[in-house]
Each structure stands twice: as structure tokens, then as C-alpha cells.
Amino acid sequence: MQRTAGKELALAPLQDWGEETQDGAVYSVSLRRQRSQRLSPGEGPRDSQAPNPNADAFLHYRTSKVRALRAAHLERLVWELVSGDRQQDPGFVPAFLATHRAFVPTARLLGLLLPPPPPPLPPWVEIKKTEGQDLSFNKNLRAVVSVLGSWLRDHPQDFWDPPAHSDLGSVRTFLGWAAPLGTEALEAEKLLGDFLEQAEQEQEEEEQRQARAGPPGTAQSRSPDSREGCLEEEEGLVQDCPELLNFSVDEVAEQLTLMDAELFSRVRPCECLGSVWSQRDRPGAAGIAPTVRATVTQFNTVTGCVLGSVLGEPGLAAPQRAQRLEKWIRIAQRCRELRNFSSLRAILSALQSNPIYRLKSSWGAVSREPLSTFRKLSQIFSDENNHLSSREILSQEEATEGPQEEDTSPGSLPSKLPPGPVPYLGTFLTDLVMLDTALPDMLEGDLINFEKRRKEWEILARIQQLQRRCRSYCLSPRPPILDALRAQRQLSEEQSYRISRVIEPPAASCPSSPRVRRRISLTKRLRSYPEREAHPLVGVLGTPHPPPPVCLQGPPHPVLEPGTLLLEVLRPLQGSRAPAPSSPWP
């Protein structure tokens, strides 16, 4: 196909063509258009030294066939991993390594991937090697070594299996005879050393944890719903440690960002897969997804701090309690400036919870500017169009580079935006749970649906990209603030609501509570349909919203119970029960 210059065809560079089957595997076929410029027939490269822009040139398009594996048996996938054309399908290897735990455990994959060692040669036989020919005897062997190198580098935690680390031992044994002097063998040895050092560190931390006083637990209610009982209960919550709100807004927000960034950078992307995360509540699955559970704990801690500090001391006057609300709003705004969407979401969720949101006198004493800021921040996590607002803002923040660091006076806080952003992990968990629910794992003929894994890899790759940026934060830990955060006593759901009722007894309405635009979430729309057995979509897409400005007479919604919020709302709906309120996590 030829057309004159300036009249290029407006066609997509890659067009879907269909599918084809080969050796029991299903491939998607696309046609790729590549353009090459040719001179007119009367000209040649020797006619002139410089190209003539007025020459009668033609645009020549060449179409090539591109194949990508969509579904196959496990053995065929492993064969493609070793013998596939990486130029044709460059995304196959990274997608496979990132998602393989969803359909095959690491030990079995290594059993299919690693060839047996060659038989030992007699001692009188001398092997002559020349430079560059160590692995020339087997092309597939070189491919296996290359795959292991990518695996060790990009997903080292797949080999974490204390105390023996048997999977890593199998890799070390193979590389010891296949490529003893290669970088892959050195990477395996280094990884083993890191694992052993990590185990020693964890043991030391556990011993220190046991030596110190245990973390404060949830206080137990000892009295009925009465003002005297709540006041007596609150006296037991007062401690001699410094209050978290005694520190400046910048200090608190930066320490929250530091903790969130560290936890998010440690998240193993494979733990976010819907097929992995959905196993967390099964018997004996307490150790599943520990890095994701750590972010859950941090989210609950921040939410509990807001509840405890605002609802603590029931005897406070409304203006004093309004000052605490204003300070948390300013901390949330500073988290937004630091591009920390995790703590921002946690603070807003607590402020929008029933025990705090119903305090009409306290909200009525909040100044106009903080109240306007609260409304604007709340719109970030609107569930309209599948949380389109928060997704667009996160994408904009990813594409935005912070200004260069400027000279600051000693002891002053840096004014530049940190690298970030720290995302709200629940958004990615929601997408992965939806994807796992919508697409089948197996196709007709017992073929593994690898197209599903490619779509999951697109989300996991974005998580990894954000993790790299989070590691560039330049924030230093402040032990006094961290101690105050840990020392903040957590109130149970029942305690929070009883104390809230003591602070402001129930009334007919709460006109002074801030009205934040509320949308009906997709969760509730899904719950209007007949419930299907063990359907993981139920309870996945909820988002925290402020309750309507009506002072509730009954028990509070179980939305923001400290210590159990995320673990509870992430459980699939079981049996027939009333729909729970929407929650911030899938």
C-alpha cells in the first residue's frame, strides 16, 4: 500500500485480527503497521548527498503478524516462558512471573522449569571451554537462567520460605552447575544472605516487643449507656504520654506519610491479586498477605487516633472539640499536599463516621474555611463513576514532578512536594477483586486463562511503579510522634457511639453537620439483586460516605471500628443478612 506524503492513512498501528490455535494453545493475532519511507522511482541514494525535501516521496507500510498467548495448559505456558519469542510478546515473562502464584505454586513451577543436572563425567575426562560458550550447548538452558535472573530480581519474596528456603536452594543448586559465575548465581547467594539477615532482624524485634509493654488493646466497656459510666471509662483512657494533637500539623502529617510510604513500598504485589487476597479469611490463612494486612493495621490506627482524640474527654465544650476537628482537617489537607492518599482517606473516613459526624454542636463551631476544606477533600473519594475523581487525581499526581529542593533554614520543614504519591491501596484491591470475579480462571478444555493474568499484571505494574516513587521520600522519623501515635487508645464501635451520645444526646436532626454530596454506591446497587452464593463482588466497591445528617437512635454502623475496620469489610458477604454500610476497602 502506497500513498503520497502528507496523506498518511489514519489507521491504528495495531489492529486485532482474531485468534489461532497451535498445539493446544490459543493465541490472539494482531496486525502491526510499520511505516518506511521510500524515494520516488527516479531517485536513488547516490543522486545527492543530502535528502531533497521536495522529492516525490512515498509512504510505504509494512504489515507484520503479532501473536500473544491467551490460554494454554501449564506445561505449554512454561514452554512459552523458556522458548517463546520475546520480541513478539515482550509482556509474557513479566506477566507470568508476577501472577503465577494465582495458578501454580512456586515449588511446582520450579519443578517444571529447572532441568535435572547432567550426569557427572569421569574424572579423566577434561572439559575444554572457550569464552562465551559456557551455555552454548543448550539454548533453552540459557533461557531458563535468564528467566531465573528476572524472577530473583523482580520478585525475590516468592522464594521466602523460612527457615530452610528450599525453593531458593533449588535455584542455587541449578545455577551452581548451569551458570556458576553468572550474575544470576550471585543474585541468588545475595538473596539468601538477605533472607537470613531479615530472619535475625525479625527475631530481635519480636524479643524487643515482648520486653516492652504490649500494644494498648481495645478498652472493654464496664458500664451501661450512661454519662457516669462513660466518664468513668474515659478516666481510664487518660495517659501520661504526650497527645498526638500537641504536635504541629506538618509534623503529624509527615510522620503519617513516612509510615504509609514505608508500608506501601513493602507490599508484595502478588498479595493484592484477587485470588490470593480472597483466601485471607479461610481457616489457617492468618499468614496470607502479611504486607497488605500491615497497611490495613496502619489505616485502622490512623482512624482510631482520630476517633479517640475527637471523642475523648466527653466534658469538652463544643468549641474545644471543634478545634480538634479543625486540626484533623488541616492534617488531612497537609497529607493531600504531601500526596499521601492513604492517611487522607483514613482521616476522612473517621470524620465521616457516625459517632463524629452526628456531633452537630461541635461541627457548628467549626470555622468556615476548615469546613470548606473538609467538603473539598471529601469529594476526592466520591464513588461517582467508579471513583473516577480519585483515580484521575492519582494519575495526575503520578505524572507531576515535585519542584526541585530549595535551600531551607536549619530545623525548618521542607516546602517541596515529596516524590510520592502514596496511593490508597484499596482502589487497586477493588480493581483486582472485580477482575478476578469477572473473568474465569480456566477456559474450555482446562486451559489457563492467561489473558486474565495480563490484565492483572497491568494493575500490578502500576503498583510497582508507585512503590519505586515512594522509596524516594526524604522524611526522618520522629520517635515522640510515633510513640504518641502508638499510645493512642482505641475505642470500640460501641464505646465510640455511647460516648458520642453522651457528648450530644440524640435529637431529631443534625442541621449543623457538614453536608457532603452522597452517591448511591455500586455495592448497594449490587445488593439489590438476588444474592449469589459466595459472590466476592458483594461488599467490594463500598466507599465511606458521611451518613445523612440525622442523629441516629440505634447502634452505629459498623464502618469504622478501630482494629477491625478493614479486616471486617473485606470479608465476602456470607449468608442472608442485612446489607452492611459501604466501607472504604474491598
Secondary structure, DSSP 4 states (H G I P E B T S, - for coil): -EEETT------SEEEEEEEEETTEEEEEEEEEEEEEE--TT--TTS-SS--TTS--EEEEEEEEEEEEEEE-HHHHHHHHHHS-TTT-TTHHHHHHHHGGGTS-HHHHHHHHSPPPPPPPPTT------TT-SSTT-HHHHHHHHHHHHHHHH-GGGG--TTT-HHHHHHHHHHHHH-TTSHHHHHHHHHHHHHHHHHHHHHHHHHHHHHSPPPP-PPPP-S-S-HHHHHHHHHTT--SSPPGGGS-HHHHHHHHHHHHHHHHHH--GGGGSHHHHTTTTSTT-TTSSHHHHHHHHHHHHHHHHHHHHHHS-TT--HHHHHHHHHHHHHHHHHHHHTTBHHHHHHHHHHHTSHHHHT-HHHHHTS-HHHHHHHHHHHHHT--TTTTHHHHHHHHHHHHPPPPPPPP--TTPPP-SPPS--B--HHHHHHHHHHHHHHS-SEETTTEEEHHHHHHHHHHHHHHHHHHHHHTT------HHHHHHHHHSPPPPHHHHHHHHHHHS---S--TTSPP------HHHHHHTSPPPTT-TTTTTS----PPPS---SSPPPTT--TTTHHHHHTSPP-SS-PPPPP-S--
